[in-house]
Structure formats: structure tokens, C-alpha cells
Amino acid sequence: MADNVMLERAWHEIKRPTDRAAASTVEALMLALRERGAAALAEPECQKRLANISTAQMRDVLARLMALRPSYPAIDDELLFLLGKQL
């Protein structure tokens, strides 16, 4: 920021809310989904994380899950379908 920016404006710029959840939230969601699949969607913590991520983050989660699908049996059609419905 420029040197002549008022402190109050700088504070609001720094603390401005974003529509994106923290990276740690997305990673915790990824862990639950790849390990427990569709069953994880019934868990309160997973539901909370899903509610907090943005549409762009949901698209990223879906893309990552599709790429990981060959290595994780819990990532199946049902999981991807249910997540896709949330977009």
C-alpha cells in the first residue's frame, strides 16, 4: 500500500472478508472425502466445511477428487454426483 493510505482504510483492506475458505479447510475436506467417500457427507464437520467453501473451491475439489479416483476406492460416482449437485 502507498505511504499515504489512512490506517482505517488499510485495516479494512487487510481484514476484508473473502468468499474463499482457508486452505486448511479445503484440505480437511479433501481428506474426509477421499478416505470416507459419500459417507463423509453425513458428518457434521464435513457439512460445515462444504458450506464454507466457494463455488470455485468446490470445482477444484471435484477436479482433484477425479484425478485421485484411481488411487482411492471411496471416490466413486455417488460421491462425485452428490458434490456436483452442490454447484
Secondary structure, 3 states (H helix, E strand, C coil): CCCCCCHHHHHHHHCCCCCCCCHHHHHHHHHHHHHHHHHHHHCHHHHHHHHHCCHHHHHHHHHHHHHHHHHCCCCCHHHHHHHHCCC
